[in-house]
């Protein structure tokens, strides 16, 4: 499975992935999943938000409530191979393991693929799961546009989906969700463990810093006569780093759009996107408040204007609960660790679905990059751990 999926959407020059939601590469990955589901005689269900779940249903069904695993297949720009796909492949492989043992579930077991988890095309992380659970309104989603101006509904329809945005019944009968994911950090490396259990997700979000100035000539305009939004943007980037260091948070400006984007022109507008995360909500709020205050003050000094807009915000998520208790009982030797990375599991937990996470060791600690990696031995350990958890949740 990994050999078949890995080439889809990979940039041959960099080795990074360009699987953006509702593009040909992401569609090919989704078709791969649908083919794998059909090979296993799994029943595929989809919703109008672009999400899929492939079900292994017991006959007759002995108990109500399903158990779902899975992740996503889309990527960040030039992302790694494992972020998302490892959870999907491992979910299918875990079903193979359980079937190979001659076991039959007493509850439905599903493998999910959630749409636009990374927000790489439409800017909202976990878009599919947020819509599915009702945590994002259809009206707001319908207003989302990609960088090329294409709207969400248009993109979905062009890719062959039938858009019906909003809360769906795809997971209404689910009693547990367990997401396996490559660790995006070095926690398991330091602990010398192949598999870990998620404790919590830090609160995090994305903010647009939109700065406007006055376009002018780069050579003939005196420095003191300029209203240069790039100066305000640069000061914002440095302030984000300094404030994060002071508060124990992390903050990154990884995307900037400049207008008119000319080498010999003073910009008229700079839009910068801030990603910020912190161990708790008060710390995150303090970081954003300090940054906003500094940016507004700097804009006044630069003769520019600025607005800071929250585009998405995710509260802290604790995976404490019955599902995680079961995981820890089944995997008593697996270390428990937090993460600052967002996941569909966090959205489902916020919506009230009992949720747990498993992490597979990443020897480089690098993620959202072609250097992201996991060894075959650790991936197989992850499959065995996931199979053991599913057996406890859905076969007893």
N, C-alpha and C positions, 0 to 999 in steps of 0.2 A: 504493500500500500504506500509506504513512504517513497519508494522509488518511482511510483506512478505519479504521485502528487507533487513531489519536489520540483520538477521542471516547470510547472504551471506558473506563469507570471514572473519568472526569474529573469532579471536583467543579465544578459550574458557577459556584459563588461564588468559590472561591479559585483555580481553574485547576489545582490539584494533583490527584494521582491517588490513588485508593483501590482498588487492585487487590490484595486480600489473597488468599492461596492458598486455593483451593477455595471461593471465594465467587462469586456470579453474575457479577461484573465480571471476575474472573480467568478464569472458565469461558468467558465470551464472547470474551476475548482468545485463549484456547487454541483455541476453535472457529474464530476467524479464521485462526489458523496452520494448522489442519487443512484449511481450505478452500483456502488458498494452496498448500499441499502438493499437494492433489488437482488444482488447476489446472495444475500442472507435471508431473503424473503421477509424483510422488515417492511412494515406498513408505513409509507411516507405521508406525513401530514404537513401542510404549509399554511401560513396565514398571509394576510394582505400587507404585512410589514416586511416581508422578505425572509422570515424565519422558517426553518425546517426542523421537524422532529421525525426520526425513523424509529418505529416502535417494534419491539419484540413482545407480543401479547400472549399471555398464557391462555390455553383453552382447556376447559373453561376457566375463566378468571376466578381465582379463589378468594382474593381480597381486593378491596377497593383501594385506589390510590396508586399512582405510578412513581417510579424512580427514574430520574433523568440525569445523564451526564452529557459531556460535550463541550464545545467552545465556539470558535469562529474561524473563518478561512480568509478574511480580508487582512490587509497589511497596512502598516504605515509606509510612507515613501522610503524605498530602499531598506525595508525591514528584513528581519531574519526569518528563517524557515520554520522555527519551532513555535513562535508566539501565536497561539491559537490552534494551528493545525495539529500540534502534538496532542491536544485534548480530544480532537475529533478522531484522529487515527487510533488513539489509545482506547476510546470508547468502543469503537468497532472491534478492536483486538480483544478487549475484555469480554465482549460477547462471544467471540470465538473461543476464548479460554473456557468460559463457563459451559458453552455447548460441548466443547471437547471433553469435559468432565461428565457429560451425560445429565447435566442439571436442567431443570425446567423452572422458570420463575412462577411465583404465586401472585406477583404483582407485575403490571406492565413495566418494561424497561425501555427507556428511550435514549437515543443519541441525538443531541440538538446541534444545529448550526445556526448561530445568531448573526443577523445582518449588521454590517457597518459598525462593528465593535470598536474599531480604532478611531472612527471619525475622520479617516484620511481623506474622504471626498467631500462630505457635507458638514464637517466641523463639530459634530455632536457625538461624543463617545458613547458606545453602547446604545446606539440609536434603535436597533431592532428590539432589544430587550426592554428598553424604556417605553417604546410604543406598546409592546405586547402586554406589559404590566400596568399600563395607564399612567406611568410616571411622567410621560411626555404627551402633551395634547396633540391631536391630529392637526389642529390649526397651526401650531408652532412648527411642527414637522413639515407641513405642506409649504411653509414659507422658506424652507432651507434651500440654499443654492450652492452649487459647486463653484470653484474658482472660475470655470469657463462660462458661468451664467446658467447652466442647466439646472432646472428645478428637480427636487426629489421625485415628485410624482412622474414627471416626464422621463427621468432616468429609469425608474422602475418599469414603466410601460415599454420603453425602448428596449429594455433587456428581456422582455417577455413576461414580466410579472403582471398581476392584476391588482393594482394598488387599492387597498381598503384599510387606510391608516387608523390606528387606535387599538384600544384594548381588545385582545382576542382570547378565545377559549382554549388556545393551544396547550396551556399548562394548568388549566383549571383543576384537573384531578391529580396533580402532582403532589406527593407528600414529602419528597426530598429531591434536592439537586446537588450533585457532587461534580465540581469542575476540576479537572486535572490540567495543570499549566506548567510550562517551564518556569523555574524561578528567575526573576528578573533582578538578580543581585547575587551576592556571594555568601549568603547565610548558610546554605547547606554545604558549601565548600569548606567554610570555617568549622562547621560541625562534623565534617567528614561523614555525611549521610546522603544516600542516593535519593531519598524521598522524605518530604516533610508535610506537615499539616498546617493549614492556614489558621491563624488566630484572629486577625482583623485586617481591615483595609483602612489606611489613613484617609481622612477627609481631603478632597482635592477638587480642583476645578480649572477652567480655562477662562481667561479674561482678554477681551480685545482692548488694546490701548490705541485709540484712534486720534492721531495728531494732525492738525492742519496748519499750514503756514502760507507763505507767499512765494510762488515760483519766480525765479529770476535767473540772471546770467551768472555762471560760476566764476567768470573771469573779471567782469566789470563791476560787480556789486561789492561795495566796501563791506567788510565784516560787520561793522557797527550798524549797517543799514539792512541787514538780513533778518528775515523771519523764517528760520530754518528748522523744520520739524525733525530733521535727522539729529540735530543736537539734543532735542528733547527726548527722542527715542534712545539715543546712546546713554543719556543720563538715567533713563528708566531701566535699561538693561543692567547698568552698574549698581543702581540702587536695589534692584531685585536680588542680585547676588549678595550684596552687603547685608540687606535686611534678613535674608534667609540664614546667613551665617549667624547673625545676632539672635535669631529666634529659634534656631534648631530645626528649621524647615528646609525645603528645597524649592527653588524657583528657577525657571528656564524660559528664555525667549528664543524659540527655535524656528520661528516663521515671521518674516517681515515682507510686506509689499510696499513698494515705493512708487509714487507717481510724480512726474512722468517717467522716471527711471532712466534719465539721461546722464551720461558721464559728466557733461559740462553744464548741467542745469541744477539749480537749487531746487529741491523737491517742493511740491505743493502739498503733498500729503504722505504720511507714513502710517501704516497700520501694522502693529506688532501684537503678536499673540503670546500671552503669558500663561505658562503652566505652573501652578503652585500646589504644593502638598505639605502637610504638616502632621505631627503625631496626634493633634487634637484640634477641635474646631476653634477654640479661643486663640490658639497660636496662628492658625491660618487666617482668621479674621484680623488679627493684629498685623500680620504681614501685609495683607491687602490694603488695610487702612493706612499704614505707613507709606506704602508705595504710592498710593493714590495721592496722599497729601504732598509727597515729594514731587511727583510728576506734575501736579497742578501748579505748584510753586515754580518749578523749573520752566514750565510753559509760559508763565507770566514773565519770567526773566528773558526768555528767548523770543517773546513776541508771537508765540503760537497759541493755539487753543487745543484743548484735549478733552476727551471723554473716555472713561474707563467703564466698560460694559461686561457684566458677567454673562458669558455665553453658555456655560454649563457649570453645575456645582453638584458634587456628590458628598453626602455626609459620611462621617465615620461609620464603618460597618463592623460589627463584631460577629464572628462566626460561632460564638458560644451558643449552644443549644443542643437539642437531642440528636440531630444529624452528626454534628461534630463530635458529640460524646460517643456515638457509635463508631465513628472513624477512629477515634483515639483508643477505643477498646479493641478494635480489630487490629490496629497498628500501634501497639504499645511502645515500640522502640523508636517510632518516628518523632523527630523533634517538632515542636510547635513554634511557629514564627510568624510575625506580622509582615505585611507588605505595603509599600506605598503605591503600587500599581493598581489601576482600576480594572475591574473585570465584570462580565455579565453576572457572575455569581454575586457580586455586591449589589447589583440592581435587583436581582431576584430576592436576595435577603431583605433589602429595604422594602420590597413589596410584600413581605411576610411569608415567603416560601422557605421552609427549613433548608438551610444551605451549608455546604462545607467545601473546602478546597484542599487539593493535594498539589504539592510542588515537586518537580523533578530537578535534580541538581544541574546547574549550568556552570561548567568548569571555568569559563572565562568571566562569568559574572556580567557579561555584556548582553544587552538586549536592544531591540529596535535597531538592529545593525546586522550586516551579513556575518559578523563574528559570533553571533548568538549560536549556541551549540549545546548538545547533550550527547553523551555516549550511548551506543546501542545498549550496553549493559544496564545503564541507569534508566533508559526508556523502557526496557523490558521489566525492570523492577517496578516502574510506575504502573505498567499494565497489570502486573500481578497484584499490586496494592489496590488498584481500582477494582479489579475483579473480586478481590476479597471483600471490599466494602459493599459492592453491588450484591454479592451473595448474601451478606448479612441483612441488607435492607430490603431485598426483593425476592429472596428465595426461602425465607423462613417464616 
